[in-house]
């Protein structure tokens, strides 16, 4: 089930607003498509990100994939747990498998993202 408390991109990242921070990860569909995740290259704290631009890399047994910033902002924190245990993303992509947070993010960028229902329809149309 796709959580309805966040927005999604067409490249399968999610963003959840938590106060003045934007929490970012990949969707369950993305982790399932990638297969067993073996490595996460986290972005640098303090790095400025632009919507839709690659900010880190996830590698799996199948492929390496860029993770794009769903909204513009500055990297505020990273989830070091997924660096040491990348399989967390496979097990809990919407919870403990978050990848990074953004501060000073663009609220206007959220308007261009999909809600959970739109994202589920988008994923179904890709199949």
Secondary structure, 3 states (H helix, E strand, C coil): CCCCCCEECCCCEEEEEECCEEEEEECHHHHHHHCCEEEEECCCCCCEECCCCEEEEEEECCCEEEEECCCCEEEEEECHHHHHCCHHHHHCCCCCCCCEEEECCCHHHHHHCECHHHHHHHHHHHC
